Amino acid sequence: MVSAADRAEARRKAILSRGSDRLAKLTTSARGENHPVYAHDDPPLPTIGKTTVETFLGEETNMPRPPPMSTPSPPPAIPGLGSSDGPTAWTPEQQAEIMRAFMGGGVLPGMDQNMSGPRPAVPAIENNQSPLPPDDPMSAMMQALAQFTGQAPPGVEGAPPFPGQSLEPPKPKSMFQKLMPVIHLGTTWILLAYFVLIREPEEHEARTHAADGSGVLQRWADLRWRKPKDLLGVQTVPFFWAFVTMQLVLHSTMLFTKLNPLQPPTLVALALPHLPPTLRSIVINVLTYVRMGGMLLDDIAGFVLGIGILVYVAGWLAQ
């Protein structure tokens, strides 16, 4: 308990300190803060016990201590981002597998040579066990990327029967595949030579009753420098139907013998295993017919080139 004398002394000191503060403010406003009188440090004020002042002024209150607040836990880390210690984090080998799959088995320029070396096998993929849930589409895509090596996916000619099996590296083209464009161009030119040298002169002789061997080259040479009187300048022969028959024979042989299997593009091959069987067969058939259409356009271009060479050679020999 504080005595009355201590309280009076504390009150007197508080009044004196307030008066000195007011006097200092008045002198500061009159002389200015930068006056030399105020350049020295003021002596420290006498300290008053905290308990005495609070008790004298009635500011002491017994407040309960606030309860400790719980620190919020950090948000869970997203797999694949931040730290690479999680079970679903991609290792450098898996990243190399992904890049190699997108490049069709090649290596990106500037890629680390250690990543382009022999590819280590992932135990989870080899045993058909994925660390991700089996119904997760991302896990299926990762398995397809890791196993894809540029060869056809399941459902395409030359592919394994089951999606879980690893694909063999792409085989080099056979001699038949390399000679396929030459075979198409050669058969087109042989058919053109047959109609130009045999069928067209026979048709001309049957219609005009004139057997003139030298007129064959002359009729083709005239197409070089003058417009023909009729539609073509030569006798009309059923070349179109013979050309269509030749195309049917060539493409049927290629389809039934399976000597030239279809190899879809990389992105299409990655998406095919995840499509329904009906849609997958439609995509494969469309790609097959697109390839056949491209080969047909190549044969038509070869036919037009053969006509141009024929007219040029006939004009050169007719001179």
C-alpha positions as CSV (number, residue, x, y, z in Angstrom):
1,M,0.0,0.0,0.0
2,V,1.4,3.4,-1.0
3,S,1.6,6.0,1.7
4,A,0.1,9.5,1.4
5,A,3.5,11.1,1.3
6,D,4.6,9.1,-1.7
7,R,1.4,10.0,-3.5
8,A,1.9,13.7,-2.8
9,E,5.5,13.5,-4.0
10,A,4.5,11.7,-7.2
11,R,1.8,14.2,-7.8
12,R,4.2,17.1,-7.3
13,K,6.7,15.6,-9.7
14,A,4.0,15.1,-12.4
15,I,2.8,18.7,-12.1
16,L,6.4,20.0,-12.3
17,S,7.1,17.8,-15.4
18,R,4.0,19.1,-17.1
19,G,4.9,22.7,-16.3
20,S,8.5,22.2,-17.7
21,D,7.0,20.7,-20.9
22,R,4.7,23.7,-21.4
23,L,7.6,26.1,-20.8
24,A,9.8,24.3,-23.3
25,K,7.1,24.5,-25.9
26,L,6.7,28.3,-25.4
27,T,10.4,29.0,-25.6
28,T,10.8,26.8,-28.6
29,S,8.0,28.6,-30.5
30,A,9.5,32.0,-29.6
31,R,13.2,31.2,-30.4
32,G,12.9,28.5,-33.0
33,E,14.0,24.9,-32.9
34,N,17.5,25.6,-34.4
35,H,18.5,28.1,-31.8
36,P,22.0,27.4,-30.3
37,V,20.5,27.2,-26.8
38,Y,18.8,23.9,-27.8
39,A,21.9,22.4,-29.4
40,H,22.9,20.5,-26.3
41,D,21.1,17.4,-25.1
42,D,18.5,17.8,-22.4
43,P,19.1,16.0,-19.1
44,P,16.9,12.9,-18.7
45,L,13.7,13.4,-16.8
46,P,13.4,11.6,-13.5
47,T,11.9,8.2,-13.8
48,I,8.6,7.5,-12.0
49,G,7.7,4.0,-11.0
50,K,5.2,2.5,-13.3
51,T,3.2,1.0,-10.4
52,T,3.1,4.3,-8.5
53,V,1.9,6.4,-11.4
54,E,-0.7,3.9,-12.5
55,T,-2.0,3.5,-9.0
56,F,-2.1,7.3,-8.4
57,L,-3.9,8.1,-11.7
58,G,-6.2,5.1,-11.5
59,E,-5.1,3.6,-14.8
60,E,-4.2,0.2,-13.5
61,T,-6.7,-2.4,-14.7
62,N,-6.7,-6.1,-14.5
63,M,-7.5,-7.3,-18.0
64,P,-7.6,-11.0,-18.8
65,R,-4.8,-12.3,-21.0
66,P,-6.0,-12.9,-24.6
67,P,-6.2,-16.5,-25.7
68,P,-3.4,-17.7,-28.0
69,M,-4.3,-17.6,-31.7
70,S,-3.7,-20.6,-33.8
71,T,-1.4,-20.0,-36.8
72,P,-3.1,-20.9,-40.1
73,S,-1.5,-23.8,-41.9
74,P,0.1,-23.2,-45.3
75,P,-1.9,-24.2,-48.4
76,P,-1.1,-27.7,-49.7
77,A,1.5,-27.7,-52.5
78,I,0.3,-28.4,-56.0
79,P,1.9,-31.6,-57.4
80,G,4.5,-30.8,-60.1
81,L,5.1,-27.3,-58.8
82,G,7.5,-25.9,-56.2
83,S,9.5,-28.6,-54.4
84,S,10.4,-31.7,-56.5
85,D,10.3,-34.1,-53.5
86,G,6.7,-35.2,-54.0
87,P,5.7,-38.6,-55.3
88,T,4.2,-37.1,-58.5
89,A,7.1,-34.8,-59.3
90,W,8.7,-35.3,-62.8
91,T,12.3,-36.5,-62.7
92,P,14.8,-35.3,-65.4
93,E,14.5,-38.8,-67.0
94,Q,10.7,-38.5,-67.3
95,Q,11.0,-35.0,-68.8
96,A,13.5,-36.3,-71.3
97,E,11.0,-39.1,-72.2
98,I,8.2,-36.5,-72.8
99,M,10.4,-34.3,-75.0
100,R,11.6,-37.4,-76.9
101,A,8.0,-38.5,-77.5
102,F,6.9,-35.1,-78.8
103,M,10.0,-35.0,-81.1
104,G,9.2,-38.5,-82.5
105,G,12.2,-40.1,-81.0
106,G,14.7,-37.3,-81.7
107,V,16.5,-34.9,-79.4
108,L,15.9,-31.2,-79.1
109,P,18.9,-28.9,-80.0
110,G,20.5,-27.8,-76.9
111,M,19.2,-30.6,-74.7
112,D,21.6,-32.0,-72.2
113,Q,23.6,-34.9,-73.5
114,N,23.0,-36.8,-70.4
115,M,19.3,-36.7,-71.1
116,S,19.7,-37.9,-74.7
117,G,21.6,-41.0,-73.6
118,P,20.0,-44.4,-73.0
119,R,16.6,-44.0,-71.5
120,P,16.2,-45.6,-68.1
121,A,13.2,-47.7,-67.6
122,V,10.6,-46.5,-65.1
123,P,9.5,-49.4,-62.9
124,A,6.0,-48.2,-62.5
125,I,5.5,-48.0,-66.2
126,E,7.2,-51.3,-67.0
127,N,5.0,-53.1,-64.5
128,N,1.8,-51.3,-65.8
129,Q,1.6,-49.6,-62.4
130,S,1.3,-45.8,-62.3
131,P,1.8,-43.7,-59.1
132,L,-1.3,-41.7,-60.2
133,P,-4.8,-43.1,-59.9
134,P,-5.8,-45.5,-62.7
135,D,-8.8,-43.4,-63.7
136,D,-6.7,-40.3,-64.0
137,P,-6.5,-39.2,-67.6
138,M,-3.1,-37.5,-66.8
139,S,-1.6,-40.9,-65.9
140,A,-2.8,-42.4,-69.1
141,M,-1.3,-39.6,-71.1
142,M,2.0,-39.9,-69.2
143,Q,2.1,-43.6,-70.0
144,A,1.4,-42.9,-73.6
145,L,4.1,-40.3,-73.7
146,A,6.7,-42.5,-72.0
147,Q,6.0,-45.5,-74.2
148,F,5.5,-43.7,-77.5
149,T,8.6,-43.9,-79.8
150,G,7.2,-42.7,-83.1
151,Q,5.5,-46.0,-84.1
152,A,1.8,-46.5,-84.7
153,P,-0.5,-46.6,-81.5
154,P,-2.9,-49.5,-80.6
155,G,-5.5,-50.0,-83.3
156,V,-3.1,-49.1,-86.2
157,E,-1.2,-51.5,-88.4
158,G,2.1,-52.5,-86.9
159,A,1.0,-51.6,-83.3
160,P,0.9,-53.9,-80.2
161,P,-2.4,-55.5,-79.3
162,F,-2.7,-53.8,-75.9
163,P,-2.1,-50.2,-74.9
164,G,0.1,-51.2,-71.9
165,Q,2.8,-52.9,-74.0
166,S,5.8,-50.9,-75.1
167,L,6.2,-50.1,-78.7
168,E,9.2,-51.2,-80.8
169,P,11.4,-48.6,-82.4
170,P,10.3,-47.6,-85.9
171,K,11.5,-49.9,-88.5
172,P,13.3,-48.6,-91.6
173,K,11.3,-48.4,-94.8
174,S,11.4,-51.6,-96.9
175,M,12.5,-51.6,-100.6
176,F,8.8,-51.8,-101.7
177,Q,8.0,-48.6,-99.7
178,K,10.9,-46.8,-101.2
179,L,10.0,-47.9,-104.7
180,M,6.3,-47.2,-104.4
181,P,6.4,-43.6,-105.9
182,V,8.7,-44.9,-108.8
183,I,6.2,-47.8,-109.4
184,H,3.3,-45.3,-109.7
185,L,5.1,-42.9,-112.0
186,G,6.5,-45.8,-114.1
187,T,3.0,-47.4,-114.6
188,T,1.5,-44.1,-115.5
189,W,4.1,-43.3,-118.1
190,I,3.9,-46.9,-119.5
191,L,0.1,-46.5,-119.8
192,L,0.5,-43.1,-121.5
193,A,3.1,-44.5,-124.0
194,Y,0.7,-47.4,-124.9
195,F,-2.1,-45.0,-125.7
196,V,0.1,-42.5,-127.6
197,L,2.0,-45.0,-129.7
198,I,-0.6,-47.8,-130.2
199,R,-4.2,-46.9,-129.4
200,E,-4.2,-43.3,-130.8
201,P,-2.7,-44.3,-134.2
202,E,-5.1,-47.2,-134.5
203,E,-8.1,-44.9,-133.7
204,H,-6.8,-42.3,-136.2
205,E,-6.4,-44.9,-139.0
206,A,-9.9,-46.3,-138.3
207,R,-11.5,-42.9,-138.6
208,T,-9.5,-41.3,-141.4
209,H,-8.5,-44.5,-143.3
210,A,-5.0,-43.2,-143.6
211,A,-2.0,-45.2,-142.3
212,D,0.7,-42.6,-141.9
213,G,3.3,-43.5,-139.3
214,S,5.0,-40.1,-139.5
215,G,1.8,-38.3,-138.7
216,V,1.8,-39.5,-135.1
217,L,4.7,-37.3,-134.0
218,Q,3.4,-34.4,-136.2
219,R,0.0,-34.4,-134.6
220,W,1.6,-34.1,-131.1
221,A,4.2,-31.6,-132.4
222,D,1.5,-29.3,-133.7
223,L,0.1,-28.9,-130.2
224,R,3.3,-27.0,-129.4
225,W,2.7,-23.9,-131.5
226,R,-1.0,-23.9,-132.7
227,K,-4.4,-24.4,-131.3
228,P,-6.0,-27.7,-132.5
229,K,-9.1,-27.5,-134.7
230,D,-11.0,-29.9,-132.5
231,L,-10.9,-30.4,-128.7
232,L,-7.6,-32.2,-128.3
233,G,-5.9,-32.2,-131.7
234,V,-5.6,-36.0,-131.6
235,Q,-8.0,-38.9,-131.6
236,T,-10.1,-39.5,-128.5
237,V,-9.2,-42.7,-126.6
238,P,-10.6,-44.2,-123.4
239,F,-7.5,-43.3,-121.4
240,F,-9.5,-42.2,-118.3
241,W,-11.0,-45.6,-117.6
242,A,-7.7,-47.3,-118.1
243,F,-6.1,-44.8,-115.6
244,V,-8.8,-45.4,-113.0
245,T,-8.4,-49.2,-113.4
246,M,-4.6,-48.9,-112.9
247,Q,-5.1,-46.8,-109.7
248,L,-7.6,-49.4,-108.3
249,V,-5.1,-52.2,-108.9
250,L,-2.2,-50.4,-107.3
251,H,-4.1,-49.2,-104.2
252,S,-5.8,-52.6,-103.7
253,T,-2.5,-54.4,-103.9
254,M,-1.1,-52.0,-101.3
255,L,-4.1,-52.4,-98.9
256,F,-4.4,-56.2,-99.1
257,T,-0.7,-57.0,-98.9
258,K,-0.1,-54.4,-96.1
259,L,3.4,-53.7,-97.5
260,N,3.0,-50.0,-96.7
261,P,1.4,-49.7,-93.2
262,L,-0.1,-46.4,-92.1
263,Q,2.0,-44.2,-89.7
264,P,-0.1,-41.3,-88.5
265,P,1.4,-38.0,-87.3
266,T,2.8,-37.9,-83.7
267,L,0.0,-35.9,-82.1
268,V,-2.7,-37.9,-83.8
269,A,-1.0,-41.1,-82.7
270,L,-0.9,-39.9,-79.1
271,A,-4.6,-39.2,-79.1
272,L,-5.8,-42.4,-80.9
273,P,-5.5,-44.8,-77.9
274,H,-7.8,-42.5,-75.8
275,L,-10.6,-42.5,-78.5
276,P,-13.5,-44.9,-78.7
277,P,-13.0,-47.8,-81.1
278,T,-15.5,-46.5,-83.6
279,L,-14.0,-43.0,-83.7
280,R,-10.5,-44.5,-83.8
281,S,-11.4,-46.6,-86.9
282,I,-13.0,-43.6,-88.6
283,V,-9.8,-41.5,-88.0
284,I,-7.6,-44.4,-89.3
285,N,-9.8,-44.8,-92.4
286,V,-9.8,-41.1,-93.1
287,L,-6.0,-41.0,-92.9
288,T,-5.7,-43.9,-95.2
289,Y,-8.0,-42.3,-97.8
290,V,-6.1,-39.0,-97.5
291,R,-2.9,-40.8,-98.3
292,M,-4.5,-42.5,-101.2
293,G,-5.7,-39.2,-102.5
294,G,-2.2,-37.7,-102.2
295,M,-0.8,-40.6,-104.2
296,L,-3.6,-40.1,-106.9
297,L,-2.7,-36.4,-107.2
298,D,1.0,-37.4,-107.6
299,D,0.0,-39.8,-110.4
300,I,-2.0,-37.1,-112.2
301,A,0.9,-34.7,-111.9
302,G,3.2,-37.4,-113.4
303,F,0.7,-37.8,-116.3
304,V,0.6,-34.1,-117.0
305,L,4.4,-34.1,-116.9
306,G,4.5,-37.0,-119.4
307,I,2.2,-35.1,-121.8
308,G,4.5,-32.1,-121.7
309,I,7.6,-34.2,-122.3
310,L,5.9,-36.0,-125.2
311,V,4.9,-32.7,-126.9
312,Y,8.4,-31.3,-126.5
313,V,10.1,-34.5,-127.8
314,A,7.7,-34.8,-130.7
315,G,8.3,-31.2,-131.8
316,W,12.1,-31.7,-131.6
317,L,11.9,-34.9,-133.7
318,A,9.5,-33.4,-136.2
319,Q,11.9,-30.6,-137.2
